[in-house]
Structure formats: C-alpha cells, structure tokens
Amino acid sequence: MKTQRRVRRRTAGCLAAVALLASAGCAGAGTLGTTDQTVTIAMVSNSQMTDARALSDRFEAENPGVDLRFVTLSENQARAKITASTAMGGGEFDVVMISNYETPQWAENGWLVNLSDYIDQTPGYDADDFIPSLRESLSYEGDMYSVPFYGESSFLMYRQDLFDQAGITMPREPTWQQVADAARQLDSPDMSGICLRGKPGWGEVLAPVNTVINTFGGRWFDNDWNAQLTSPETESAVQFYVDLLRDYGQSGAATSGFNECATQFGQGRTAMWYDATSAVSVLEDPNSSTVAGKIGYAMAPKVDKASPGWLYTWSLGIPVSSDKPDAAWKFISWMTDKDYIQLVGTELGWERVPPGSRLSTYEIPEYKEASAAYGQLTLDSLGNATPNQPTLDPVPYTGIQFVAIPEFQDLGTRVSQQISAAIAGQKSVSAALEQAQDYAQSVGRTYQETS
C-alpha cells in the first residue's frame, strides 16, 4: 500500500509540475553566460532573500572558485517554476528555495539531495541549533533534505499607539471577535481597520484563511477523505474572513498578498495585520517602515481551537539534477549558518536578521534587545504550532496553512481563486465553497480508492 501511494504521489506531482511549467514565469538572466563554476540559485524575492543577495559578494570573496547566479521570483512564480524544474529533473537550478510543504514529499520522491552527510562534515554548522519544529518538518526518515533560512508562525501585528489612543486593549491571546471589534473601531476613510491576504494562491490567501478554518472547527477532509469545505464550520470561518475584509479591510483586498499588506502596514495605512511572524524584519526596520517601534504583537487569533498559528519555513535544498552539489552546499551552509546571522546584524541591522531559524539567534544580546517586543512571541508561536494535529476533529493529513499532499498545489490554487472571487464580491461565499467542495472531493476520491 505504501509503495502504491508513493507511485501515485510521484505521478501526481510530476503531472502537476508539467502543468505548472507551462505557466511559470522566470526572472533574471537566462542560462547563457554561465560557467562550470556557476551555482544557480532560485529564490523568493522577499526582503530577507534580497539581503542575502546583497551580501553574497562576501561569499564569493571567501570562495573564489564559485560564482553565484540568482533567479528571484514572486512567491507564486517561485513555487511553480521550482516545482516544475525539480520534478522534471531539468538541472537548471543548483539551489532551490522551498519549504516544509515540499521538502518531505520531494525527499520521498527522490528529487532532493540528502544533506545529512554535508551537515555532519561541515565544522561548526550545528544543525541541532535549528528550532526543533522546523528541523523535524524538513526531515524525511530522520535526515534533513533542506535547511531553514528563516522560519515563521503567524501572529497579529497592531498599532500599539493607535490602540492606546482609542483605549483598546489587545490581549496576548485574542479571539477573532476581539480583532473584528478593534477593526471596526479603528477603521476610517484614511486607514483600514485590518489588512489580510486576499490574493489567489495556495501560499497566499489560503495561508491565513486555513488557520481561521482550523480554529473555527473546520477542516478540508474528514478522516475518510470526504471533502468538508461546505461544512457549517468551514463556511462560517470563510464567511467571517470575507466579511472582515469587505467591512474593514484594505482597498484592493482581492489582489493583496504578503508584500502588499507589508507595505500597507509599514506605511501606516492599516491598524492591524494578521500574517507571518517573519514580517518583523521589514516592519521594525526604520529605513523601510514608518511604524517601527509603534507595533504591538499578539498570538494568532483563535475561536475554538487554541494555538492556530501556522508553521512554515523558507529553506534551501539541492535538486538531485544539480551537477554541482558540493559548491551548492557551500553556498547553502554560508546562508544558513550562525555567522550569517551575525553578518546581517552587524552590516544591515539586527531588526533585519532572518528570524525563527536558530535558537542561538535569540541569545545574541543585540538581537534580544532589538526583538524585545516580538522575539519570545515568535518562539512561542513556533513552539505551539501543531502541524500534526491541525484541526479540532481528526483528519488524515498534516499541515496547518496547507494540506501536506502533492495535489494541494493545484487544489489549493483552485480553491484560493474561489475565495478571492468572494472577497472581490464576484460571488457569494456559499457559491465559492460549493465549487471548492467539488475540487476537493475529486482529490479525496483518489485517496479513498487507494485506502
């Protein structure tokens, strides 16, 4: 049975990758002009990755035999392009930025290099220093197949100064109703009460929406793989999310993702933002944020299920199709080492350190001072995340803001499009979830047939 499911998963993953390849975009230079010593790195164009690229000349100076070529992509593009290339063994990337969604599945499929030997042979690298929940999520059969660049859960970020002026107190563990009440009080023509993702994409709008579904008592599938997207709990959760955005959210919510909300909050145009704990690297940087030092933080809002925050990590792995794995590991180990944390802190500022990857980061005196408002909350959020028990009722899958099955890249994208349409007012939540239910049930049947 395990062998049959593994074959089916590989086939599904490869077919999905072929479809993605047809639509994936790619930024950066083409393959012309590369040399035998060039390591090509595909990564997401988030701020922490931009910092790594800016500091990469230090790596090249220390490793004169290795040249770096970066291909930077938006989150949706990166997931599509990297999946297609890795699944088809294209060999165009030597280092890929993936996550704890892809890593265990791709390791099982044989698409990634086992990094354990590299880790053991790299003096001072100290994989035991990685936050345990992340280390486990990037492992397959006890070995690590990618290593974390930064890790995140989710929490609520809010304008402490505005809350104080309005006489509103946000508890450390708020409910979603408390968040909605605060959004109503602070919403105005000049400022939205809250910013939430509405942009289509399984890693965009579905990330926060799934945590809301989970804490409302909803789930994607029951224990027999029957789709549950039209259950009363799931519909109540999605209706709440859509209503909150439509009543008190930012303009253009249906096209807002992480970066758009980061801009809204960082430029003082919204009173609250529920999203990734890693956002602090942007929000607390006075060079890019007008609200640095004015932000309060709280745990992920809840309803019925406690500790609903997600668990995610952008990590670096080596596709088996790379013909330069040794050089690729040199770069990966540089970008994920303790020394890199120190480099970012001293060169760019401690608020820009990649958060949530290493325990030792939170013992650095300068970082402890810089992260006083959010450091412990980040660690608590990461430690309290429950990817193996994401819902109130039993489910046959793992994952909090995603369902850890190969089909979720396509399924999640389709469902996210329906929810974004509801946010945009193009259809009702009920109609959106009816269509989403059909998509999910088709996937569920494939698991019922092999169970």
C-alpha positions in Angstrom: 0.0 0.0 0.0 2.8 2.4 0.8 4.5 1.7 -2.5 1.3 2.2 -4.4 0.6 5.5 -2.7 4.2 6.6 -3.3 4.0 5.9 -7.0 0.6 7.7 -7.2 2.0 10.7 -5.4 5.1 10.8 -7.7 2.9 10.6 -10.8 0.5 13.3 -9.5 3.4 15.5 -8.6 5.1 15.2 -11.9 1.9 15.8 -13.8 1.2 18.9 -11.8 4.7 20.1 -12.4 4.3 19.7 -16.2 1.2 21.8 -16.0 2.9 24.4 -13.8 5.9 24.5 -16.2 3.7 25.7 -19.0 2.5 28.7 -17.0 5.5 29.5 -14.8 7.4 32.8 -15.2 11.1 33.3 -14.6 13.0 36.4 -13.6 16.7 37.0 -14.1 19.1 36.1 -16.8 18.9 33.1 -19.0 21.3 30.2 -18.9 23.7 31.8 -21.4 26.9 33.2 -19.9 27.2 30.7 -17.0 30.4 28.8 -16.3 31.2 25.4 -14.9 31.7 27.1 -11.5 28.4 29.0 -11.5 25.9 28.0 -8.9 22.4 29.0 -9.9 20.0 29.8 -7.0 16.2 30.0 -7.4 14.7 32.0 -4.5 11.7 34.1 -3.5 12.0 37.8 -3.8 11.2 38.6 -0.1 13.2 41.1 1.9 15.4 38.6 3.7 16.3 37.0 0.5 17.1 40.4 -1.1 19.5 41.0 1.8 21.2 37.6 1.2 21.7 38.5 -2.4 23.1 41.9 -1.4 25.7 40.2 0.9 26.6 37.4 -1.5 29.8 39.2 -2.6 31.2 38.2 0.8 30.6 34.6 0.0 32.2 34.9 -3.5 35.2 36.6 -1.9 35.6 33.7 0.5 35.1 31.1 -2.2 36.9 32.4 -5.3 36.1 29.2 -7.3 32.4 29.7 -7.0 30.3 32.3 -8.9 26.6 32.9 -7.9 23.7 33.5 -10.2 20.4 34.4 -8.7 16.9 33.8 -10.1 14.5 35.8 -8.0 10.7 35.2 -8.3 7.5 36.2 -6.6 6.1 33.5 -4.2 3.6 32.1 -6.7 6.1 32.1 -9.5 8.8 30.6 -7.4 6.6 27.7 -6.3 5.5 26.9 -9.9 8.9 27.3 -11.5 10.9 25.4 -8.9 8.4 22.6 -8.7 8.4 22.1 -12.4 12.2 22.2 -12.8 12.8 19.9 -9.8 10.1 17.4 -10.7 11.3 17.1 -14.3 15.0 17.0 -13.4 15.7 20.0 -15.6 19.1 20.7 -13.9 18.7 24.5 -14.3 18.9 25.2 -10.6 21.6 24.0 -8.2 20.0 25.5 -5.1 16.2 25.9 -4.7 14.3 27.8 -2.1 11.4 25.5 -0.9 9.5 24.9 2.3 8.3 22.3 4.8 5.5 21.6 2.4 7.7 20.4 -0.4 10.7 19.0 1.4 9.4 15.7 2.9 7.4 14.9 -0.3 10.2 15.7 -2.6 12.6 13.7 -0.4 10.3 10.7 -0.6 10.1 11.1 -4.4 13.9 11.1 -4.6 14.1 14.7 -6.0 16.4 16.2 -3.4 20.0 15.5 -2.2 20.2 14.2 1.4 22.0 16.9 3.3 22.9 14.9 6.4 26.4 14.0 5.3 27.1 17.6 4.3 25.8 18.8 7.6 28.0 16.3 9.6 31.1 17.2 7.6 30.7 21.0 8.0 32.6 22.1 11.2 30.5 24.3 13.5 27.3 24.2 11.4 25.3 22.8 14.3 22.0 21.5 12.9 20.9 20.9 16.5 20.6 24.6 16.9 17.7 24.8 14.4 14.4 25.3 16.1 13.2 21.7 16.6 9.8 22.1 15.0 11.4 23.3 11.8 14.2 20.7 11.8 11.6 18.0 12.1 9.4 19.5 9.3 12.4 19.5 6.9 13.4 15.9 7.6 12.4 12.6 6.0 13.2 9.3 7.7 15.4 11.1 10.1 17.6 13.0 7.6 17.4 16.7 6.6 16.8 17.3 2.9 16.7 21.1 3.2 17.8 23.5 5.9 15.9 26.6 7.1 16.9 30.2 6.1 14.1 31.6 8.2 11.1 30.2 10.0 7.8 31.6 10.8 4.5 31.1 12.5 1.7 33.6 12.3 0.6 36.3 14.7 -1.3 39.6 15.0 0.5 42.8 14.5 -1.2 46.0 15.5 -0.5 49.7 16.0 0.0 50.0 19.7 0.0 53.8 19.6 -3.5 53.9 17.9 -4.8 51.3 20.3 -3.6 53.3 23.3 -5.2 56.5 21.8 -8.5 54.7 21.3 -8.4 53.0 24.7 -8.4 49.5 23.2 -6.5 46.7 24.9 -5.4 43.7 22.8 -4.8 40.6 24.9 -1.8 38.4 24.3 -4.2 35.6 23.0 -7.1 37.4 21.3 -10.2 35.9 19.8 -11.2 36.7 16.2 -14.2 38.6 17.6 -11.9 40.9 19.6 -9.9 41.5 16.4 -13.1 42.3 14.5 -14.3 44.7 17.2 -11.0 46.5 17.1 -11.0 46.7 13.3 -14.5 48.2 13.4 -13.4 50.9 15.9 -10.3 51.9 14.1 -11.5 51.7 10.5 -11.7 55.1 8.8 -11.5 56.7 5.4 -7.8 57.2 5.8 -6.9 53.8 7.4 -8.3 50.3 7.1 -9.1 48.5 10.3 -7.1 45.4 9.2 -5.1 44.1 6.3 -5.4 40.4 5.3 -4.3 38.5 2.3 -6.8 38.1 -0.4 -4.6 37.3 -3.4 -5.2 33.9 -5.1 -2.5 31.3 -4.4 -2.2 28.3 -2.1 0.6 30.1 -0.3 -1.2 33.5 -0.4 -4.8 33.9 0.8 -5.1 30.2 1.9 -2.3 30.6 4.5 -4.3 32.9 6.8 -7.7 31.5 5.8 -6.7 27.9 6.7 -5.8 29.0 10.2 -9.2 30.6 10.5 -10.9 27.5 9.2 -9.0 25.3 11.7 -9.8 27.4 14.7 -13.5 27.6 13.8 -13.6 23.8 13.8 -13.5 23.3 10.1 -11.2 21.0 8.0 -10.5 20.1 4.4 -11.3 16.4 4.7 -12.7 14.1 7.3 -10.8 11.0 8.3 -12.2 9.1 5.3 -11.2 11.7 2.8 -14.6 13.2 2.3 -14.3 16.9 1.5 -15.6 19.2 4.2 -15.4 22.6 2.5 -19.1 23.1 2.7 -19.5 22.1 6.3 -21.1 24.7 8.6 -17.8 25.3 10.5 -15.8 25.9 7.3 -18.4 28.1 5.8 -18.7 30.2 9.0 -14.9 30.6 9.0 -14.6 31.7 5.4 -17.7 34.0 5.7 -16.1 35.6 8.8 -12.8 36.2 6.9 -14.6 37.6 3.8 -16.9 39.9 5.8 -14.0 41.2 7.9 -12.1 42.2 4.8 -15.1 43.6 3.0 -16.2 45.6 6.0 -12.9 46.8 7.5 -10.1 45.6 5.2 -7.8 47.4 2.8 -8.9 48.5 -0.7 -8.0 46.0 -3.4 -8.1 43.2 -0.9 -8.6 40.5 -3.5 -5.2 41.3 -5.0 -3.3 41.8 -1.8 -0.7 39.3 -0.7 2.1 39.4 1.9 4.1 42.1 0.2 1.1 44.4 -0.4 0.0 44.1 3.3 3.5 44.7 4.4 3.5 47.9 2.5 0.1 48.9 3.9 1.0 48.3 7.5 4.6 49.6 7.2 3.4 52.9 5.7 0.8 53.4 8.4 -2.3 52.7 6.2 -3.8 50.0 8.3 -4.3 49.4 12.0 -3.7 45.7 12.2 -2.3 42.9 10.1 -2.5 39.1 10.7 0.3 37.3 9.0 3.8 35.8 9.2 6.0 36.4 12.3 8.9 37.0 9.8 7.3 40.3 8.8 9.1 41.9 11.7 12.3 42.1 9.6 10.5 44.7 7.4 8.2 46.4 9.9 10.8 47.1 12.6 13.4 48.4 10.1 13.2 52.2 10.4 14.7 52.5 6.9 11.6 50.9 5.3 8.8 51.3 7.9 7.2 54.4 9.3 5.7 52.4 12.2 8.9 50.8 13.6 8.7 50.9 17.4 5.0 51.5 17.4 3.8 48.0 16.9 2.2 45.6 19.4 2.1 41.8 18.9 -0.3 39.1 19.9 -0.7 35.4 19.3 -2.7 34.1 16.3 -6.4 34.9 16.9 -8.5 31.9 17.9 -12.1 30.7 18.3 -12.4 27.1 19.3 -9.0 25.6 18.5 -6.2 27.0 20.6 -2.8 27.9 19.1 -4.0 28.1 15.5 -0.8 29.8 14.2 0.9 28.2 11.2 4.4 26.6 10.9 6.4 27.5 7.8 10.0 27.9 6.7 11.7 29.1 3.6 14.6 26.6 3.3 17.3 25.7 0.9 17.8 22.4 -0.8 19.8 20.8 -3.7 17.9 19.1 -6.5 19.4 15.7 -7.4 19.7 17.0 -11.0 22.4 19.6 -10.0 25.8 18.7 -11.2 27.5 21.0 -8.6 26.1 19.7 -5.3 29.4 20.4 -3.4 29.5 24.1 -4.5 25.8 24.4 -3.9 26.2 23.2 -0.3 29.0 25.7 0.3 26.5 28.5 -0.5 23.6 26.9 1.4 25.8 26.4 4.5 27.0 30.0 4.3 23.5 31.5 4.0 22.1 29.4 6.9 25.0 29.4 9.3 25.3 31.3 12.6 27.9 33.5 11.1 25.5 34.8 8.5 23.1 35.9 11.3 25.9 37.9 12.8 26.8 39.3 9.4 23.3 40.6 8.8 23.0 42.0 12.3 26.3 43.9 12.1 26.1 45.0 8.5 22.4 45.7 7.9 20.9 46.0 11.4 19.6 43.5 14.0 16.0 44.0 13.1 16.7 42.6 9.6 18.2 39.3 10.9 16.3 36.3 9.4 14.1 35.2 12.3 12.9 31.9 13.6 15.5 29.5 12.3 18.2 29.1 15.0 17.7 29.0 18.8 21.1 30.8 19.3 19.8 33.8 17.4 17.5 34.6 20.4 20.5 34.6 22.7 22.5 37.2 20.9 22.4 40.3 23.2 21.9 42.8 20.3 19.1 40.7 18.8 17.4 40.2 22.2 17.3 43.9 22.6 16.1 44.5 19.0 13.4 41.8 19.3 12.2 42.6 22.8 8.6 43.2 21.6 8.3 40.1 19.4 11.2 37.7 20.0 9.6 35.5 22.7 6.2 35.6 21.0 7.8 34.3 17.8 9.4 31.4 19.7 6.2 30.6 21.5 4.2 30.7 18.2 6.7 28.4 16.6 6.7 26.1 19.6 2.9 26.0 19.9 2.2 25.2 16.3 0.5 21.8 15.8 1.1 20.7 12.2 0.4 17.0 13.1 -2.9 17.9 14.7 -4.1 21.0 12.8 -7.8 20.7 13.4 -10.3 20.1 16.2 -11.6 16.9 14.6 -9.4 14.1 13.3 -8.0 14.4 9.8 -5.9 12.1 7.6 -3.4 14.9 6.6 -0.9 17.1 8.3 -0.1 20.8 7.8 -1.8 24.0 9.2 -1.9 26.6 6.4 -1.6 23.8 3.8 -2.7 20.2 3.4 0.5 18.2 3.0 -0.4 16.2 -0.1 1.1 16.7 -3.6 -2.3 17.6 -5.1 -2.6 20.7 -2.8 -0.5 22.9 -5.1 -3.2 22.6 -7.8 -6.2 22.1 -5.4 -5.2 24.9 -3.1 -4.7 27.3 -6.1 -8.2 26.5 -7.4 -9.8 26.9 -4.0 -7.9 30.1 -3.4 -9.3 31.6 -6.6 -12.8 30.9 -5.5 -12.2 32.6 -2.1 -10.6 35.6 -3.8 -13.6 35.9 -6.0 -15.8 36.0 -2.9 -13.6 38.7 -1.4 -13.9 40.7 -4.6 -17.7 40.4 -4.4 -17.9 38.4 -7.6 -19.7 35.5 -6.0 -21.1 34.5 -2.6 -19.1 32.6 -0.1 -21.6 29.7 -0.4 -21.2 29.5 -4.2 -17.4 29.8 -3.9 -17.3 26.9 -1.4 -19.7 24.7 -3.5 -17.2 24.9 -6.3 -14.3 24.4 -3.9 -16.0 21.3 -2.5 -16.2 19.7 -6.0 -12.5 20.3 -6.5 -11.6 18.8 -3.1 -13.9 15.8 -3.4 -12.2 14.9 -6.7 -8.9 14.7 -4.8 -10.4 12.9 -1.9 -11.7 10.1 -4.1 -8.2 9.3 -5.3 -7.2 8.7 -1.7 -10.4 6.7 -1.0 -9.6 4.5 -3.9 -6.1 3.6 -2.6 -7.0 3.3 1.0 
